[in-house]
Amino acid sequence: MLLAATLGPLMMSVGWFSVVVTSGSMAPHYRPGDLVVARPVDAAGLHPGQAVLVENPAEPGGLLLHRMIRHNADGTLVTKGDANAAEDTAAVPATAVRALPRWRVRYIALPRLWVREGAYVPLVLTGAALAALAVVAASSTAPGRRLPPGDRFEPEFRGLRERLPSAFAAVSILAVPLLIRLPAVEAVYVSTSSTASDSFTTGTVTFGANSPAGAIITATGATPGSYERRCVRVSYTGSLPALVRLYVPAGGITGTGLAPYLALQIRSGTGTAANCSDFTAATNDYNGTGYNAAGLRDLTKTLATLGTDYATGAGGWNAASGTTRTYEVFWMLLPNNDAASLNVTFTLTWEGRS
């Protein structure tokens, strides 16, 4: 703690900074409560296999600590947590690269983590232990205390030696609030699940057979004002609880431009039938509530306005291991002449983060 508290101003003067790891997707190398000291770096100077601090796409203003896997042709980076089975879904722009970790102090920043999680008991116990240490050290160096026989320290060094334990304890106590104020860095667990490519063309409406591994919607020949709903069950098998959101990834919409004319509503709940005959809604994830023959609640909520990453995704399913959630996707083709002869293909993606 003494080292962490005293190096801060020196590191900041040369652009270095320290952060606290708050989650475990980079285990075993980086664990919650570790203090990481990092130096600024350019994306061009990174090599595959290096851990890197980048701006967190799911938390504006936050940082993400993951390992760089490769450079893409467009200059972006692909990252992945050491404890994650899959790569991160969002590529990291070169401008979002912040720093390269250089030093790690194991568990020294646990007070910061305890405050973040509201675990005040270990925080208070640690502070009490340090205070007790300071009292014991001070009493052991009280004036008049005789040094052991054979002590060869000169008088001017005796006071220094006697005061070192209490000084260390006092600085340690002061360092705790400094560590509590350090910025946190996420090392999040990430997993995704996607449908196959769903597709629409204008004309009359027909649907193909639904299966867990295939497209949930295939509509051809749709006419203006036509609508339908289909359901898909999403299963979560991770070992940790996760917050699940739904989106269409950037670049996941192709075709000739029908997306702005395809109004969408997405709800989640329970049910097993692909045609939603037994669906019971629990939450409204995208575009308000209700549907009927007249159309949707908000016709400006279309496929084109659905989120394109986890941060902007729809819904917020708190998934536990071994649970399922049924999603109802209700669509309507807007009555607009500009939609004639157009088509669209898209992929829905569910992403969970612990």
PLY file of the C-alpha trace (Angstrom):
ply
format ascii 1.0
element vertex 354
property float x
property float y
property float z
element edge 353
property int vertex1
property int vertex2
end_header
0.00 0.00 0.00
2.87 2.38 0.75
4.23 1.84 -2.75
0.81 2.27 -4.39
0.12 5.49 -2.48
3.44 7.16 -3.17
3.98 6.28 -6.82
0.71 7.87 -8.01
1.96 11.45 -8.58
5.18 10.24 -10.21
3.29 7.94 -12.62
0.81 10.65 -13.57
3.61 13.07 -14.39
4.79 10.76 -17.20
1.32 9.69 -18.37
1.20 6.37 -16.51
-1.84 5.54 -14.40
-3.19 2.75 -12.20
-6.52 0.93 -12.22
-8.25 -1.72 -10.13
-9.44 -4.99 -11.68
-13.06 -5.59 -10.64
-14.04 -8.80 -12.46
-12.48 -12.09 -13.42
-12.55 -12.75 -17.17
-8.75 -12.26 -17.33
-8.07 -14.86 -14.62
-5.71 -16.30 -13.66
-3.29 -13.55 -14.74
-5.45 -10.66 -13.51
-7.86 -11.21 -10.64
-10.44 -8.99 -8.90
-8.68 -6.69 -6.44
-5.40 -6.55 -8.38
-3.79 -3.14 -8.88
-2.58 -2.68 -12.47
-0.12 0.04 -13.45
-0.26 0.90 -17.16
1.50 3.16 -19.61
-0.04 4.85 -22.68
0.40 2.98 -25.97
-0.61 3.37 -29.62
-2.65 0.61 -31.26
0.03 0.24 -33.95
2.55 -0.79 -31.30
0.48 -3.71 -30.00
1.17 -7.36 -30.78
-1.16 -10.38 -30.55
-1.10 -11.86 -27.08
-0.60 -8.60 -25.20
-3.10 -7.53 -22.55
-4.44 -4.06 -23.31
-6.63 -1.41 -21.68
-9.28 -0.04 -24.06
-12.40 2.08 -23.75
-15.28 -0.15 -22.71
-17.96 -0.16 -25.47
-20.60 -1.31 -22.96
-19.80 1.38 -20.37
-19.08 4.86 -21.75
-16.21 6.39 -19.81
-15.10 3.02 -18.44
-12.13 0.83 -19.32
-11.90 -2.81 -20.38
-8.88 -5.06 -19.76
-8.69 -7.91 -22.29
-6.04 -9.57 -24.45
-5.42 -8.46 -28.03
-5.91 -11.36 -30.46
-5.25 -9.75 -33.85
-5.41 -6.62 -36.00
-8.24 -6.39 -38.54
-7.65 -5.05 -42.05
-9.57 -1.86 -41.20
-7.21 -1.08 -38.30
-9.52 -2.26 -35.51
-8.49 -4.81 -32.88
-10.05 -8.11 -31.88
-9.88 -8.78 -28.13
-10.80 -11.63 -25.78
-10.80 -12.34 -22.06
-8.48 -15.18 -21.01
-11.35 -16.88 -19.15
-13.87 -16.34 -21.97
-14.66 -19.05 -24.49
-15.35 -16.59 -27.33
-13.79 -13.43 -28.68
-15.41 -10.09 -27.87
-18.19 -9.31 -30.34
-17.30 -5.63 -30.81
-14.05 -4.76 -32.59
-11.99 -2.08 -30.84
-11.17 1.06 -32.86
-7.53 2.14 -32.77
-8.62 5.40 -31.16
-10.11 3.47 -28.22
-6.78 1.92 -27.19
-5.59 3.51 -23.95
-2.68 1.71 -22.31
-0.51 -1.36 -21.90
-0.36 -2.98 -18.42
3.20 -3.05 -17.07
2.98 -3.97 -13.39
0.50 -5.90 -11.31
0.22 -5.93 -7.51
-1.89 -8.88 -6.43
-4.98 -8.14 -4.27
-3.64 -4.84 -2.89
-6.69 -2.93 -4.16
-9.31 -5.18 -2.56
-10.59 -2.19 -0.51
-11.65 -0.55 -3.79
-13.49 -3.71 -4.79
-15.16 -4.03 -1.38
-16.52 -0.49 -1.66
-17.79 -1.15 -5.19
-19.64 -4.29 -4.04
-20.84 -2.81 -0.74
-18.79 -5.32 1.28
-18.03 -2.98 4.17
-17.31 -5.68 6.80
-13.88 -6.72 5.39
-13.12 -3.05 4.72
-13.79 -2.09 8.36
-11.89 -5.12 9.69
-8.87 -4.27 7.53
-8.90 -0.65 8.72
-9.19 -1.78 12.34
-6.28 -4.19 11.93
-4.08 -1.47 10.46
-5.05 0.94 13.23
-4.21 -1.68 15.86
-0.86 -2.25 14.18
-0.13 1.47 14.36
-0.99 1.58 18.07
1.21 -1.43 18.86
4.08 -0.02 16.82
3.81 3.37 18.53
3.75 1.86 22.01
6.80 -0.28 21.23
8.82 2.84 20.42
7.77 5.02 23.36
10.36 7.49 24.79
12.69 5.95 27.38
12.57 2.48 25.89
15.99 0.84 26.24
17.52 -0.79 23.19
18.67 -4.40 23.46
22.24 -5.01 24.70
24.77 -4.96 21.93
22.76 -2.51 19.81
25.33 -0.80 17.60
23.10 1.85 16.03
24.35 5.37 16.44
22.00 7.66 18.42
20.89 9.60 15.33
19.71 6.37 13.64
17.91 4.93 16.64
14.86 7.16 16.27
14.57 6.31 12.59
14.66 2.60 13.22
12.23 2.83 16.11
9.67 4.86 14.13
9.65 2.85 10.90
6.92 0.35 11.97
4.50 3.03 13.11
5.23 5.18 10.06
4.53 2.25 7.75
1.26 1.48 9.50
0.15 5.10 9.37
0.91 5.43 5.66
-0.89 2.13 5.04
-4.02 3.50 6.70
-3.79 6.65 4.58
-3.30 4.55 1.46
-6.64 2.73 1.85
-8.79 5.74 0.86
-6.38 6.49 -1.97
-6.86 2.98 -3.34
-10.62 3.33 -2.93
-10.54 6.35 -5.24
-8.63 4.56 -8.01
-10.59 4.00 -11.25
-12.00 0.54 -11.85
-11.37 -1.56 -14.95
-13.70 -4.29 -16.18
-12.55 -7.69 -17.40
-15.99 -8.90 -18.41
-17.22 -12.36 -19.30
-18.87 -12.36 -22.73
-20.91 -14.92 -24.65
-23.23 -14.60 -27.64
-26.01 -16.58 -29.32
-27.40 -15.74 -32.77
-30.21 -16.79 -35.08
-29.51 -17.77 -38.66
-30.15 -15.09 -41.29
-33.78 -13.94 -41.19
-35.10 -12.52 -44.45
-37.95 -10.52 -45.99
-39.06 -9.60 -49.50
-42.13 -7.61 -50.47
-45.29 -9.53 -51.63
-47.61 -11.98 -49.84
-46.62 -13.52 -46.49
-45.54 -17.11 -45.90
-43.34 -18.60 -43.21
-40.92 -21.50 -43.37
-40.57 -24.10 -40.64
-38.92 -22.81 -37.47
-36.09 -24.62 -35.72
-33.59 -23.67 -32.95
-30.73 -23.77 -35.44
-32.42 -21.93 -38.30
-34.01 -18.64 -39.16
-37.02 -17.73 -37.02
-38.59 -15.61 -39.78
-38.68 -16.07 -43.54
-41.30 -13.89 -45.25
-41.61 -13.59 -49.01
-43.99 -11.52 -51.08
-45.07 -9.33 -48.14
-47.67 -6.62 -48.84
-47.93 -3.16 -47.18
-49.60 -3.43 -43.78
-49.02 -7.18 -43.46
-47.72 -8.39 -40.11
-46.90 -11.54 -38.16
-45.16 -12.70 -35.00
-42.72 -15.54 -34.40
-41.08 -16.84 -31.23
-37.66 -18.25 -30.42
-36.37 -19.74 -27.16
-32.90 -18.72 -25.98
-31.12 -20.96 -23.49
-28.38 -19.79 -21.15
-25.87 -22.44 -20.06
-23.10 -20.33 -18.52
-21.89 -20.99 -15.00
-22.20 -17.34 -13.91
-25.31 -15.11 -13.94
-25.39 -12.74 -16.91
-27.30 -9.74 -18.23
-28.54 -10.61 -21.73
-29.38 -8.06 -24.43
-30.56 -8.42 -28.03
-29.26 -6.54 -31.08
-28.40 -6.77 -34.77
-24.60 -6.46 -35.03
-23.06 -3.76 -37.21
-22.93 -5.16 -40.73
-25.58 -7.74 -39.81
-28.23 -6.16 -42.06
-27.89 -6.75 -45.79
-30.20 -6.48 -48.80
-31.58 -3.67 -50.93
-32.86 -1.32 -48.21
-36.09 -2.71 -46.71
-34.94 -2.35 -43.04
-36.37 1.20 -42.47
-39.82 0.02 -43.63
-39.97 -3.06 -41.37
-41.48 -1.99 -38.02
-40.53 -4.25 -35.12
-41.70 -5.01 -31.61
-39.82 -7.45 -29.36
-41.12 -8.85 -26.09
-39.79 -11.63 -23.87
-41.41 -14.10 -21.54
-42.36 -17.79 -21.62
-43.66 -20.22 -24.22
-42.50 -23.08 -26.43
-44.40 -22.70 -29.71
-42.63 -21.13 -32.68
-45.90 -19.45 -33.72
-46.21 -17.85 -30.24
-49.57 -19.53 -29.58
-48.62 -20.17 -25.94
-46.45 -17.08 -25.45
-46.90 -15.06 -22.25
-45.08 -11.72 -22.18
-43.09 -10.65 -19.11
-41.19 -7.61 -20.39
-41.34 -5.23 -23.35
-37.82 -5.17 -24.75
-38.25 -3.03 -27.87
-41.06 -0.71 -28.97
-43.51 -0.38 -26.11
-46.52 -2.56 -25.45
-49.35 -4.26 -27.33
-49.99 -5.18 -30.93
-53.11 -5.50 -33.06
-54.33 -5.55 -36.64
-53.94 -1.77 -36.89
-50.17 -2.02 -36.38
-47.52 -1.35 -33.77
-47.30 1.15 -30.93
-44.52 3.19 -32.58
-44.01 2.84 -36.32
-40.68 4.68 -36.12
-39.16 1.73 -34.28
-37.91 -0.37 -37.17
-35.28 -2.94 -37.91
-32.99 -0.07 -38.93
-33.24 1.56 -35.44
-32.60 -1.60 -33.41
-29.30 -1.45 -31.47
-26.12 -2.67 -33.15
-24.07 -3.72 -30.10
-24.42 -4.71 -26.45
-24.43 -1.12 -25.19
-27.37 -0.14 -27.41
-29.10 -3.52 -27.41
-32.70 -4.19 -26.36
-33.94 -5.87 -23.21
-32.23 -6.82 -20.00
-32.73 -10.50 -19.14
-30.94 -11.44 -15.91
-30.07 -14.99 -16.91
-29.07 -17.73 -14.49
-27.38 -20.98 -15.49
-29.75 -23.49 -17.10
-32.59 -21.01 -17.71
-34.45 -20.16 -20.92
-36.27 -17.09 -22.22
-38.73 -16.93 -25.09
-38.60 -13.88 -27.37
-41.57 -12.79 -29.48
-40.58 -10.88 -32.63
-43.58 -9.05 -34.10
-43.09 -7.34 -37.47
-45.20 -5.22 -39.79
-44.39 -3.95 -43.28
-45.07 -0.21 -43.38
-47.46 1.05 -46.10
-44.92 3.01 -48.09
-44.48 2.86 -51.88
-40.72 3.18 -51.44
-40.68 -0.33 -49.92
-41.76 -1.96 -53.19
-39.44 -4.64 -54.59
-36.98 -4.32 -51.70
-35.58 -7.08 -49.48
-33.55 -7.45 -46.31
-31.65 -10.18 -44.50
-30.56 -9.79 -40.88
-29.17 -11.71 -37.92
-30.44 -11.30 -34.37
-27.78 -11.71 -31.68
-28.20 -12.26 -27.94
-25.18 -11.34 -25.85
-24.69 -12.01 -22.15
-22.20 -10.32 -19.84
-21.53 -11.20 -16.23
0 1
1 2
2 3
3 4
4 5
5 6
6 7
7 8
8 9
9 10
10 11
11 12
12 13
13 14
14 15
15 16
16 17
17 18
18 19
19 20
20 21
21 22
22 23
23 24
24 25
25 26
26 27
27 28
28 29
29 30
30 31
31 32
32 33
33 34
34 35
35 36
36 37
37 38
38 39
39 40
40 41
41 42
42 43
43 44
44 45
45 46
46 47
47 48
48 49
49 50
50 51
51 52
52 53
53 54
54 55
55 56
56 57
57 58
58 59
59 60
60 61
61 62
62 63
63 64
64 65
65 66
66 67
67 68
68 69
69 70
70 71
71 72
72 73
73 74
74 75
75 76
76 77
77 78
78 79
79 80
80 81
81 82
82 83
83 84
84 85
85 86
86 87
87 88
88 89
89 90
90 91
91 92
92 93
93 94
94 95
95 96
96 97
97 98
98 99
99 100
100 101
101 102
102 103
103 104
104 105
105 106
106 107
107 108
108 109
109 110
110 111
111 112
112 113
113 114
114 115
115 116
116 117
117 118
118 119
119 120
120 121
121 122
122 123
123 124
124 125
125 126
126 127
127 128
128 129
129 130
130 131
131 132
132 133
133 134
134 135
135 136
136 137
137 138
138 139
139 140
140 141
141 142
142 143
143 144
144 145
145 146
146 147
147 148
148 149
149 150
150 151
151 152
152 153
153 154
154 155
155 156
156 157
157 158
158 159
159 160
160 161
161 162
162 163
163 164
164 165
165 166
166 167
167 168
168 169
169 170
170 171
171 172
172 173
173 174
174 175
175 176
176 177
177 178
178 179
179 180
180 181
181 182
182 183
183 184
184 185
185 186
186 187
187 188
188 189
189 190
190 191
191 192
192 193
193 194
194 195
195 196
196 197
197 198
198 199
199 200
200 201
201 202
202 203
203 204
204 205
205 206
206 207
207 208
208 209
209 210
210 211
211 212
212 213
213 214
214 215
215 216
216 217
217 218
218 219
219 220
220 221
221 222
222 223
223 224
224 225
225 226
226 227
227 228
228 229
229 230
230 231
231 232
232 233
233 234
234 235
235 236
236 237
237 238
238 239
239 240
240 241
241 242
242 243
243 244
244 245
245 246
246 247
247 248
248 249
249 250
250 251
251 252
252 253
253 254
254 255
255 256
256 257
257 258
258 259
259 260
260 261
261 262
262 263
263 264
264 265
265 266
266 267
267 268
268 269
269 270
270 271
271 272
272 273
273 274
274 275
275 276
276 277
277 278
278 279
279 280
280 281
281 282
282 283
283 284
284 285
285 286
286 287
287 288
288 289
289 290
290 291
291 292
292 293
293 294
294 295
295 296
296 297
297 298
298 299
299 300
300 301
301 302
302 303
303 304
304 305
305 306
306 307
307 308
308 309
309 310
310 311
311 312
312 313
313 314
314 315
315 316
316 317
317 318
318 319
319 320
320 321
321 322
322 323
323 324
324 325
325 326
326 327
327 328
328 329
329 330
330 331
331 332
332 333
333 334
334 335
335 336
336 337
337 338
338 339
339 340
340 341
341 342
342 343
343 344
344 345
345 346
346 347
347 348
348 349
349 350
350 351
351 352
352 353
